[in-house]
Amino acid sequence: MFFMLSVSPSTTFILHHFADTYQNISLGSSLTATDDNSSWSSPSGEFSFGFQKLGNDGFILAIWPV
């Protein structure tokens, strides 16, 4: 199953550089849409999600099975 959510560039997210090996995202952590196309995997390893750049002024949040 594949889901997409369009995220406006005016939406504010702050990125803490988490590696894919992190299994828990602490309360108060945040994520930002950037040009590096990074992603996070679920603790179970069943799916991942991340932002992909869409044109010059937008991003898509994609969730995909691993």
Backbone as CSV, one residue per row, in Angstrom:
resi,resn,N_x,N_y,N_z,CA_x,CA_y,CA_z,C_x,C_y,C_z
1,MET,0.850,-1.168,0.000,0.000,0.000,0.000,0.900,1.237,0.000
2,PHE,0.536,2.253,-0.735,1.356,3.457,-0.891,0.476,4.677,-0.659
3,PHE,0.894,5.562,0.234,0.149,6.780,0.551,1.007,7.991,0.228
4,MET,0.379,9.072,-0.227,1.110,10.316,-0.463,0.323,11.472,0.146
5,LEU,1.041,12.428,0.693,0.459,13.630,1.275,1.256,14.809,0.771
6,SER,0.588,15.754,0.145,1.275,16.948,-0.335,1.496,17.888,0.840
7,VAL,2.722,18.345,1.003,3.078,19.225,2.116,3.529,20.566,1.560
8,SER,2.868,21.615,1.973,3.205,22.962,1.533,4.574,23.360,2.062
9,PRO,5.358,24.085,1.250,6.668,24.522,1.740,6.563,25.490,2.911
10,SER,5.392,26.095,3.099,5.236,27.004,4.230,5.008,26.247,5.537
11,THR,4.737,24.939,5.426,4.592,24.129,6.631,5.948,24.002,7.299
12,THR,5.998,24.281,8.569,7.283,24.287,9.272,7.543,22.949,9.936
13,PHE,8.641,22.345,9.557,9.136,21.136,10.199,10.602,21.386,10.522
14,ILE,11.092,20.850,11.616,12.504,20.990,11.985,13.126,19.608,11.957
15,LEU,14.270,19.486,11.299,14.911,18.178,11.165,15.975,17.972,12.218
16,HIS,15.872,16.881,12.911,16.969,16.373,13.719,17.495,15.214,12.903
17,HIS,18.787,15.141,12.674,19.342,14.136,11.778,19.344,12.768,12.448
18,PHE,18.263,12.033,12.238,18.142,10.690,12.788,18.581,9.693,11.731
19,ALA,19.332,8.698,12.120,19.726,7.626,11.205,18.581,6.632,11.093
20,ASP,18.585,5.828,10.039,17.554,4.815,9.846,17.551,3.770,10.958
21,THR,18.613,3.684,11.740,18.695,2.690,12.796,17.919,3.090,14.044
22,TYR,17.463,4.326,14.150,16.699,4.748,15.314,15.364,4.022,15.310
23,GLN,15.016,3.413,16.441,13.748,2.703,16.523,12.684,3.524,17.230
24,ASN,13.069,4.531,17.956,12.111,5.370,18.665,12.379,6.828,18.335
25,ILE,11.313,7.551,18.122,11.417,8.988,17.913,10.880,9.625,19.183
26,SER,11.716,10.339,19.882,11.368,10.894,21.191,10.300,11.969,21.087
27,LEU,9.512,12.085,22.143,8.528,13.146,22.254,9.238,14.484,22.091
28,GLY,8.700,15.353,21.265,9.317,16.647,21.014,10.228,16.664,19.805
29,SER,10.516,15.482,19.228,11.328,15.424,18.009,10.503,15.948,16.850
30,SER,11.171,16.379,15.818,10.459,16.888,14.653,11.215,16.535,13.384
31,LEU,10.577,16.746,12.259,11.102,16.370,10.959,10.879,17.523,9.996
32,THR,11.807,17.741,9.086,11.632,18.790,8.087,11.801,18.217,6.689
33,ALA,11.128,18.816,5.754,11.282,18.440,4.352,12.494,19.182,3.802
34,THR,13.499,18.444,3.342,14.711,19.028,2.774,15.035,18.341,1.460
35,ASP,16.054,18.806,0.790,16.430,18.253,-0.509,17.184,16.935,-0.435
36,ASP,17.510,16.441,0.759,18.342,15.238,0.846,17.577,13.921,0.733
37,ASN,16.240,13.966,0.634,15.415,12.767,0.455,15.690,11.694,1.501
38,SER,15.886,12.081,2.753,16.115,11.107,3.813,14.792,10.450,4.210
39,SER,14.881,9.301,4.866,13.681,8.597,5.297,13.913,7.948,6.650
40,TRP,12.812,7.578,7.316,12.853,6.846,8.576,12.141,5.527,8.367
41,SER,12.667,4.469,8.959,12.019,3.157,8.925,11.232,2.957,10.213
42,SER,10.156,2.178,10.117,9.371,1.858,11.303,10.172,0.933,12.211
43,PRO,9.864,0.909,13.508,10.589,0.017,14.422,10.509,-1.447,13.999
44,SER,9.388,-1.849,13.401,9.228,-3.239,12.964,9.967,-3.524,11.663
45,GLY,10.358,-2.462,10.945,11.016,-2.637,9.658,10.051,-2.960,8.534
46,GLU,8.743,-2.842,8.792,7.736,-3.173,7.782,7.498,-2.047,6.787
47,PHE,7.735,-0.797,7.171,7.535,0.323,6.255,8.516,1.438,6.565
48,SER,8.665,2.343,5.616,9.475,3.551,5.780,8.665,4.735,5.295
49,PHE,9.067,5.926,5.709,8.448,7.135,5.184,9.501,8.213,5.060
50,GLY,9.238,9.152,4.162,10.162,10.252,3.973,9.600,11.265,3.001
51,PHE,10.240,12.402,2.917,9.831,13.463,2.007,10.563,13.337,0.676
52,GLN,9.868,13.614,-0.407,10.457,13.697,-1.738,10.110,15.075,-2.290
53,LYS,11.082,15.737,-2.896,10.857,17.071,-3.459,9.898,16.971,-4.639
54,LEU,8.964,17.898,-4.714,7.969,17.946,-5.780,8.049,19.319,-6.429
55,GLY,8.656,19.398,-7.617,8.835,20.677,-8.286,9.804,21.560,-7.520
56,ASN,9.618,22.882,-7.650,10.515,23.832,-6.989,10.034,24.280,-5.616
57,ASP,8.765,24.040,-5.309,8.225,24.619,-4.079,7.321,23.679,-3.290
58,GLY,7.535,22.394,-3.413,6.682,21.472,-2.673,7.377,20.160,-2.361
59,PHE,6.745,19.392,-1.513,7.243,18.079,-1.123,6.073,17.117,-1.024
60,ILE,6.369,15.849,-1.179,5.403,14.783,-0.965,5.930,13.924,0.170
61,LEU,5.071,13.615,1.126,5.417,12.660,2.169,4.957,11.298,1.679
62,ALA,5.892,10.390,1.477,5.577,9.062,0.963,5.785,8.026,2.057
63,ILE,4.904,7.033,2.087,5.009,5.904,3.005,4.982,4.648,2.151
64,TRP,5.979,3.757,2.331,6.067,2.566,1.489,6.471,1.352,2.305
65,PRO,6.033,0.153,1.857,6.461,-1.076,2.534,7.921,-1.359,2.225
66,VAL,8.605,-2.006,3.161,10.024,-2.329,2.974,10.158,-3.775,2.559
